[in-house]
Amino acid sequence: MRLDSSLRRRLWLQNLLFLLLFGLVIGLLAWLSARYAIRVDWTAGGRNTLSESSRMLLDRLEGPIHVTAYARDNPTLRDAIRRFVDRYRRYKTDLRLTFVNPDLLPDRMRELGVTLDGELYVDYRGRSEKVQQLSEQALTLALQRLGRQQDQSVLFLEGHGERKPLGVANHDLGTFGRELAKIGIRMRSLDLSREQRVPATAAALVIAGPQQPLPSDQIQTILDYVRQGGNLLWLLEPGDPSGLQPLAAALGVAVLPGVVVDADTPRLGIGNPAFLPIADYGPHPITAALRTAALLPQAVALNLRPPADWQWVVLLESQGRSWTETGSLDGPLRFDSETDERSGPLTVGAALFRPRPMGSTAAVDPPAASQQRLVVIGDGDFLSNTYLGNGANLELGLSILNWLTLDDTPIIVPPKAVPDPNLNLSDRALALLAGIFLIVLPGGLLASGWLIWFYRRRR
């Protein structure tokens, strides 16, 4: 087609207009990209995104948070800290990050006890916490502790052979006690032979498997504490000798005879049928974040019929092939329907709650100040030093105490595993890949090029 000068001029104007419009679109996109940020986490498991537990905690923390990173002028380290803290700043805009070179302030470092290059110092409402690991679990737990208006004090009943909250024996709860301290819950022993009542400052009372009968006056003290609105964790044991039947009657809790056993434990690699795996959790804030099974050694089953003013929820339930074994646990076990044995599923843990009684003197904090909370578990071994590391035992125990101290924010931050970056191939697979990329693909390209050249030449 012959192009005259008029047609060339129109084509030139069209091209110029296209370039102008194209430049305008590019400029608008650049302006929008500078004004608005869009972040998408495409990593496996969302490793660069905060968990739901951390986001809920940040929503609950009112007011600014100041994070000071004591890191030397190392661009790699400071960039890693900045990217890590930015995950939190996306959900809480008043969270500030400041870098300080520790070499310039040695006296301040000794005062704060900062010993690691890259250590974080978190300030919130006049309280401070040190974080030595760049992990979501560490920083979120630090914020959890700072978010409490004050450290909660949980009392552990003692004087009757109970499990000790700071003890080191296998049956004690020392390891669990140290984990409680990490989330801002302090433990103190309570001897009712010395104290005439449960202090009103207690956030909760824990009865962890007494091995001796309680005097009647101490039982009455515990009953008064519950009736006045106190929160309670009661860890029951088979053949409980404590004599706390009045408390059980007041709460409508009955312990079924025998020990819960599960016929499916051998398939799960558990040799003792009385070691009860709990995979069925009830719908409750305590169990909402649990993703793995807990293990309860020698648990008792519960039959709950609370008074009308109490509400209750099943927390832990055994599997369908479980039952309450009333005979010896040695030798083959078989369910006998003609005895007092009860078949599963069975309740081995429950949460009870009701509106807090009028005139209550128990220590409370919003937003759950109007609610009294109790948890009854048919086993105490799962929190002991021996069994705390099995399954979700630790997470379950922390969630129970967190809920009892009137904090409904989940504290479990599930770890986000990094997928295996290594690809291990056999010699045959490596030879096959080499043949494909070094011979087949180049040969195919050469052959297709020759065919195209050949057919064009014949035209």
C-alpha positions as CSV (number, residue, x, y, z in Angstrom):
1,M,0.0,0.0,0.0
2,R,1.3,3.4,-1.0
3,L,1.6,5.9,1.9
4,D,1.1,9.6,1.1
5,S,2.2,12.5,3.4
6,S,-1.3,12.9,4.9
7,L,-1.4,9.2,5.9
8,R,2.1,9.4,7.4
9,R,1.2,12.4,9.4
10,R,-1.9,10.7,10.8
11,L,0.1,7.6,11.7
12,W,2.7,9.8,13.4
13,L,0.0,11.6,15.5
14,Q,-1.5,8.2,16.5
15,N,1.9,6.9,17.6
16,L,2.6,10.1,19.5
17,L,-0.8,9.9,21.2
18,F,-0.3,6.3,22.1
19,L,3.1,7.1,23.7
20,L,1.6,10.0,25.7
21,L,-1.3,7.8,27.0
22,F,1.1,4.9,27.7
23,G,3.4,7.3,29.6
24,L,0.4,8.7,31.5
25,V,-0.7,5.2,32.5
26,I,2.8,4.3,33.7
27,G,3.0,7.5,35.7
28,L,-0.4,6.8,37.3
29,L,0.7,3.2,38.2
30,A,3.9,4.6,39.7
31,W,2.0,7.1,41.8
32,L,-0.5,4.5,43.0
33,S,2.3,2.1,43.9
34,A,4.0,4.8,46.0
35,R,0.7,5.8,47.7
36,Y,-0.8,2.4,48.3
37,A,1.0,-0.8,49.4
38,I,-0.2,-4.3,48.5
39,R,1.5,-7.2,50.2
40,V,0.8,-10.8,49.4
41,D,2.4,-13.7,51.2
42,W,3.1,-16.5,48.8
43,T,5.3,-18.5,51.1
44,A,4.4,-22.0,52.1
45,G,2.4,-21.9,55.3
46,G,2.3,-18.1,55.3
47,R,5.6,-17.7,57.1
48,N,5.6,-13.9,56.6
49,T,2.1,-13.4,58.0
50,L,1.1,-13.1,61.6
51,S,-1.0,-15.9,63.1
52,E,-4.6,-15.2,64.1
53,S,-3.6,-15.3,67.8
54,S,-1.1,-12.5,67.3
55,R,-3.5,-10.4,65.3
56,M,-6.2,-10.8,68.1
57,L,-3.7,-9.8,70.7
58,L,-2.7,-6.6,68.7
59,D,-6.3,-5.7,68.4
60,R,-6.7,-5.9,72.1
61,L,-3.6,-3.8,73.0
62,E,-4.7,-0.1,73.1
63,G,-2.0,2.6,72.9
64,P,1.4,2.8,71.3
65,I,4.1,0.1,71.6
66,H,7.8,1.0,71.3
67,V,10.3,-1.6,70.2
68,T,14.0,-0.8,70.6
69,A,16.4,-3.0,68.7
70,Y,19.9,-2.9,70.2
71,A,21.8,-3.9,67.1
72,R,25.1,-2.9,65.7
73,D,25.4,-1.2,62.3
74,N,25.0,-4.4,60.5
75,P,22.7,-3.9,57.5
76,T,21.9,-7.6,57.2
77,L,20.8,-7.9,60.9
78,R,19.0,-4.6,61.0
79,D,17.1,-5.4,57.8
80,A,16.0,-8.8,59.3
81,I,14.8,-7.1,62.4
82,R,12.9,-4.5,60.4
83,R,11.2,-7.0,58.2
84,F,10.2,-9.1,61.3
85,V,8.8,-6.1,63.2
86,D,7.0,-4.9,60.1
87,R,4.7,-7.9,60.3
88,Y,3.3,-6.4,63.6
89,R,3.3,-2.8,62.3
90,R,1.0,-3.8,59.5
91,Y,-1.7,-4.6,62.0
92,K,-0.8,-2.0,64.6
93,T,0.2,1.3,63.1
94,D,1.3,2.9,66.4
95,L,4.0,0.3,67.0
96,R,7.3,2.0,66.6
97,L,10.7,0.6,65.9
98,T,14.0,2.3,66.9
99,F,17.5,1.1,66.3
100,V,20.3,1.7,68.9
101,N,24.0,0.8,68.5
102,P,24.8,-1.0,71.8
103,D,28.5,-0.1,71.5
104,L,27.6,3.6,72.0
105,L,25.7,3.0,75.3
106,P,27.6,0.4,77.3
107,D,26.3,1.7,80.7
108,R,22.7,1.5,79.4
109,M,23.3,-2.0,78.1
110,R,24.5,-3.2,81.6
111,E,21.5,-1.5,83.2
112,L,19.0,-3.3,80.9
113,G,20.9,-6.6,80.9
114,V,21.1,-6.6,77.1
115,T,23.7,-9.2,76.1
116,L,22.9,-10.2,72.5
117,D,23.4,-8.2,69.3
118,G,19.9,-7.7,67.9
119,E,18.1,-8.1,71.2
120,L,14.7,-6.3,71.3
121,Y,13.4,-4.3,74.2
122,V,9.6,-3.8,74.2
123,D,7.9,-1.0,76.1
124,Y,4.1,-0.8,76.7
125,R,2.3,1.4,79.2
126,G,5.3,1.7,81.4
127,R,6.2,-2.0,81.5
128,S,9.1,-3.5,79.6
129,E,10.1,-7.0,78.3
130,K,13.3,-8.3,76.6
131,V,13.0,-10.5,73.5
132,Q,16.1,-12.4,72.5
133,Q,14.7,-14.4,69.6
134,L,13.3,-13.1,66.3
135,S,10.3,-15.3,66.4
136,E,6.6,-14.7,66.5
137,Q,6.2,-16.9,69.5
138,A,8.7,-14.9,71.6
139,L,7.5,-11.5,70.7
140,T,3.8,-12.3,71.0
141,L,4.2,-13.9,74.4
142,A,6.1,-10.8,75.5
143,L,3.3,-8.6,74.3
144,Q,0.8,-11.0,76.1
145,R,2.6,-10.4,79.4
146,L,2.8,-6.7,78.9
147,G,-0.8,-6.5,78.0
148,R,-2.0,-7.8,81.3
149,Q,-2.8,-4.9,83.7
150,Q,-0.8,-6.7,86.3
151,D,0.7,-10.1,86.8
152,Q,-2.0,-12.6,87.7
153,S,-1.5,-14.6,90.9
154,V,-2.7,-18.2,90.9
155,L,-2.8,-20.1,94.2
156,F,-1.9,-23.8,94.4
157,L,-3.4,-25.6,97.4
158,E,-0.8,-27.4,99.5
159,G,-0.4,-29.3,102.8
160,H,-2.2,-32.5,101.7
161,G,0.3,-34.1,99.3
162,E,-0.7,-32.0,96.2
163,R,1.6,-31.6,93.2
164,K,4.0,-28.7,93.9
165,P,3.9,-25.8,91.4
166,L,7.7,-25.3,91.6
167,G,8.7,-28.9,92.4
168,V,11.2,-30.9,90.5
169,A,9.9,-34.4,91.2
170,N,8.4,-36.4,88.3
171,H,4.8,-35.9,89.6
172,D,5.3,-32.1,90.4
173,L,4.4,-29.2,88.1
174,G,7.7,-27.2,88.1
175,T,8.1,-27.2,84.4
176,F,4.5,-26.0,83.9
177,G,5.0,-23.4,86.5
178,R,8.0,-21.9,84.6
179,E,5.9,-21.8,81.5
180,L,3.1,-20.0,83.3
181,A,5.6,-17.3,84.4
182,K,6.4,-16.6,80.7
183,I,2.8,-15.5,80.1
184,G,2.7,-13.3,83.2
185,I,0.9,-15.7,85.6
186,R,2.6,-15.9,89.0
187,M,2.2,-19.0,91.3
188,R,2.0,-19.1,95.0
189,S,1.3,-21.9,97.4
190,L,-1.7,-21.7,99.7
191,D,-1.7,-23.6,103.0
192,L,-5.2,-23.3,104.6
193,S,-3.9,-24.5,107.9
194,R,-2.1,-21.1,108.1
195,E,-4.5,-18.9,106.2
196,Q,-8.1,-18.8,107.2
197,R,-9.4,-17.9,103.7
198,V,-8.4,-17.7,100.1
199,P,-7.0,-14.2,99.5
200,A,-9.3,-12.0,97.4
201,T,-6.3,-11.0,95.2
202,A,-6.1,-14.5,93.8
203,A,-7.0,-14.8,90.2
204,A,-7.7,-18.6,90.5
205,L,-7.2,-21.5,92.9
206,V,-5.7,-24.8,91.7
207,I,-6.4,-28.1,93.5
208,A,-3.8,-30.5,92.1
209,G,-4.5,-34.1,93.3
210,P,-4.4,-34.0,97.1
211,Q,-3.2,-37.4,98.6
212,Q,-4.6,-36.8,102.0
213,P,-8.1,-35.9,103.3
214,L,-8.7,-32.2,103.8
215,P,-10.1,-31.1,107.2
216,S,-13.7,-30.1,107.2
217,D,-13.0,-26.4,107.9
218,Q,-10.6,-26.2,104.9
219,I,-13.3,-27.8,102.7
220,Q,-15.7,-25.2,103.9
221,T,-13.2,-22.5,103.1
222,I,-12.9,-23.8,99.5
223,L,-16.7,-24.0,99.2
224,D,-17.0,-20.4,100.4
225,Y,-14.4,-19.3,97.9
226,V,-16.4,-20.9,95.0
227,R,-19.7,-19.6,96.3
228,Q,-18.4,-16.1,96.4
229,G,-17.3,-16.2,92.8
230,G,-13.7,-17.5,92.8
231,N,-12.2,-19.2,89.8
232,L,-11.0,-22.8,90.2
233,L,-9.0,-25.5,88.4
234,W,-9.6,-28.9,89.9
235,L,-7.4,-31.8,88.8
236,L,-8.9,-35.1,89.9
237,E,-7.2,-38.4,90.3
238,P,-8.4,-42.1,90.4
239,G,-9.3,-43.0,94.0
240,D,-9.3,-39.4,95.1
241,P,-8.8,-39.4,98.9
242,S,-9.3,-35.6,99.4
243,G,-12.8,-35.8,100.8
244,L,-13.9,-33.0,98.5
245,Q,-17.3,-34.6,97.9
246,P,-19.1,-31.5,99.2
247,L,-17.4,-29.4,96.5
248,A,-18.3,-32.0,93.9
249,A,-21.9,-32.0,95.0
250,A,-22.0,-28.2,94.9
251,L,-20.8,-28.2,91.3
252,G,-22.8,-31.3,90.2
253,V,-19.6,-33.2,89.4
254,A,-19.6,-37.0,89.8
255,V,-16.5,-39.2,89.2
256,L,-17.3,-42.5,87.5
257,P,-15.7,-45.5,89.0
258,G,-12.6,-46.9,87.2
259,V,-9.9,-45.6,84.9
260,V,-10.6,-44.6,81.3
261,V,-8.9,-47.0,78.8
262,D,-8.9,-46.9,75.0
263,A,-8.8,-50.0,72.8
264,D,-7.2,-48.0,70.0
265,T,-4.1,-47.0,71.8
266,P,-1.9,-49.9,70.4
267,R,-2.6,-48.6,66.8
268,L,-1.3,-45.2,67.9
269,G,1.9,-46.7,69.2
270,I,0.9,-46.3,72.9
271,G,1.7,-49.3,74.9
272,N,-0.4,-48.5,78.0
273,P,-4.2,-48.5,77.3
274,A,-4.7,-46.2,80.3
275,F,-2.7,-43.5,78.5
276,L,-5.7,-41.7,76.9
277,P,-5.1,-39.7,73.7
278,I,-7.6,-36.8,73.4
279,A,-8.2,-35.7,69.9
280,D,-11.8,-34.5,70.3
281,Y,-12.0,-31.0,71.8
282,G,-15.1,-29.2,72.7
283,P,-16.0,-25.8,71.1
284,H,-14.4,-23.4,73.7
285,P,-11.8,-20.7,73.8
286,I,-9.5,-23.0,75.8
287,T,-9.4,-25.6,73.0
288,A,-10.0,-23.4,69.9
289,A,-6.3,-23.2,69.0
290,L,-5.3,-26.8,69.8
291,R,-4.3,-28.7,66.6
292,T,-2.7,-31.8,68.1
293,A,-3.8,-34.5,70.6
294,A,-3.2,-34.3,74.3
295,L,-2.2,-37.3,76.4
296,L,-3.9,-38.0,79.7
297,P,-2.3,-40.8,81.7
298,Q,-4.9,-42.7,83.9
299,A,-7.8,-40.3,83.7
300,V,-11.2,-40.6,85.3
301,A,-14.5,-40.0,83.6
302,L,-16.8,-37.3,84.7
303,N,-20.6,-37.1,84.9
304,L,-21.7,-33.5,85.2
305,R,-25.1,-32.3,86.3
306,P,-24.4,-28.7,87.5
307,P,-27.0,-26.5,89.2
308,A,-29.3,-24.4,87.1
309,D,-27.2,-21.2,87.5
310,W,-24.1,-22.9,86.0
311,Q,-23.5,-23.5,82.3
312,W,-20.9,-26.1,81.2
313,V,-19.1,-27.2,78.1
314,V,-17.2,-30.4,77.4
315,L,-13.5,-29.7,76.9
316,L,-12.0,-33.1,76.6
317,E,-13.7,-36.3,75.4
318,S,-12.4,-39.8,74.9
319,Q,-12.9,-41.8,71.7
320,G,-15.8,-44.1,71.0
321,R,-13.9,-47.3,71.8
322,S,-13.0,-46.2,75.3
323,W,-14.5,-47.3,78.6
324,T,-14.1,-47.0,82.3
325,E,-12.1,-50.1,83.4
326,T,-13.0,-51.0,87.0
327,G,-10.8,-54.1,87.2
328,S,-7.0,-54.6,87.1
329,L,-5.1,-52.9,84.3
330,D,-2.7,-55.8,84.1
331,G,-3.3,-58.3,81.3
332,P,-6.0,-58.2,78.6
333,L,-8.7,-55.7,79.0
334,R,-12.3,-56.1,77.9
335,F,-15.4,-54.0,78.4
336,D,-17.9,-55.7,80.7
337,S,-21.4,-54.2,80.2
338,E,-22.7,-56.1,83.3
339,T,-20.6,-54.1,85.7
340,D,-20.4,-50.4,86.5
341,E,-18.2,-49.9,83.5
342,R,-19.3,-47.1,81.2
343,S,-18.5,-47.1,77.4
344,G,-17.2,-44.1,75.5
345,P,-17.2,-41.4,74.4
346,L,-16.6,-40.2,77.9
347,T,-16.1,-36.7,79.3
348,V,-12.7,-36.3,81.0
349,G,-12.6,-32.5,81.1
350,A,-15.2,-29.7,81.4
351,A,-15.5,-25.9,81.8
352,L,-18.2,-24.4,84.0
353,F,-19.1,-20.7,84.1
354,R,-21.9,-18.5,85.4
355,P,-22.5,-14.8,86.1
356,R,-20.4,-13.7,89.0
357,P,-22.4,-13.7,92.3
358,M,-23.4,-10.4,93.7
359,G,-21.0,-9.1,96.3
360,S,-18.1,-11.2,95.0
361,T,-14.7,-10.2,96.4
362,A,-12.6,-12.2,93.9
363,A,-9.9,-10.3,91.9
364,V,-11.3,-9.6,88.4
365,D,-10.3,-7.6,85.3
366,P,-12.4,-6.6,82.3
367,P,-13.7,-7.7,79.9
368,A,-14.8,-11.0,81.6
369,A,-15.2,-9.5,85.1
370,S,-18.8,-10.5,85.3
371,Q,-18.2,-14.2,84.9
372,Q,-17.0,-16.9,87.3
373,R,-15.0,-19.7,85.7
374,L,-14.2,-23.3,86.7
375,V,-12.4,-26.1,85.0
376,V,-12.5,-29.8,86.1
377,I,-10.1,-32.3,84.5
378,G,-10.1,-36.0,85.3
379,D,-6.3,-36.2,85.4
380,G,-3.4,-34.2,86.8
381,D,-0.5,-36.2,85.3
382,F,-0.8,-34.4,82.0
383,L,0.7,-31.3,83.5
384,S,3.4,-33.1,85.5
385,N,7.1,-32.8,84.7
386,T,7.0,-36.3,83.2
387,Y,4.2,-35.9,80.7
388,L,4.0,-32.1,80.0
389,G,6.0,-32.5,76.8
390,N,3.6,-35.0,75.3
391,G,1.3,-33.7,72.5
392,A,-0.6,-30.6,73.3
393,N,-0.4,-31.0,77.1
394,L,1.5,-27.8,77.6
395,E,-0.7,-25.7,75.3
396,L,-3.8,-27.1,76.9
397,G,-2.6,-26.3,80.4
398,L,-1.6,-22.8,79.5
399,S,-4.9,-22.2,77.8
400,I,-6.8,-23.4,80.8
401,L,-5.0,-21.0,83.2
402,N,-5.2,-18.2,80.7
403,W,-9.0,-18.6,80.5
404,L,-9.4,-18.9,84.3
405,T,-7.5,-15.6,84.8
406,L,-10.2,-14.0,82.5
407,D,-8.1,-13.6,79.4
408,D,-9.8,-14.9,76.3
409,T,-7.0,-14.1,73.9
410,P,-5.5,-17.3,72.4
411,I,-1.9,-17.6,73.5
412,I,-0.9,-20.5,71.3
413,V,1.2,-19.3,68.3
414,P,1.6,-22.3,66.0
415,P,5.1,-22.7,64.6
416,K,5.2,-22.3,60.8
417,A,7.5,-25.0,59.4
418,V,9.7,-24.2,56.5
419,P,9.4,-26.8,53.7
420,D,12.4,-28.9,52.9
421,P,14.5,-26.8,50.4
422,N,16.6,-29.8,49.4
423,L,15.7,-32.1,46.5
424,N,17.4,-35.5,46.7
425,L,17.4,-37.4,43.5
426,S,18.9,-40.8,42.6
427,D,21.7,-41.1,40.0
428,R,19.2,-42.5,37.5
429,A,16.9,-39.5,37.9
430,L,19.8,-37.1,37.6
431,A,20.9,-38.8,34.4
432,L,17.4,-38.7,33.0
433,L,17.1,-34.9,33.7
434,A,20.5,-34.3,32.2
435,G,19.5,-36.2,29.1
436,I,16.3,-34.2,28.7
437,F,17.8,-30.8,29.2
438,L,21.1,-31.4,27.4
439,I,20.0,-33.7,24.5
440,V,16.3,-33.9,24.0
441,L,15.4,-30.2,24.3
442,P,18.3,-28.9,22.2
443,G,17.8,-31.6,19.6
444,G,14.1,-30.8,19.4
445,L,14.8,-27.1,18.9
446,L,17.3,-27.8,16.2
447,A,14.9,-30.2,14.4
448,S,12.0,-27.8,14.6
449,G,14.2,-25.0,13.2
450,W,15.4,-27.2,10.3
451,L,11.8,-28.2,9.5
452,I,10.7,-24.5,9.4
453,W,13.7,-23.6,7.2
454,F,13.0,-26.5,4.9
455,Y,9.3,-25.8,4.3
456,R,10.0,-22.1,3.8
457,R,12.6,-22.9,1.2
458,R,10.2,-25.1,-0.8
459,R,7.7,-22.3,-1.2
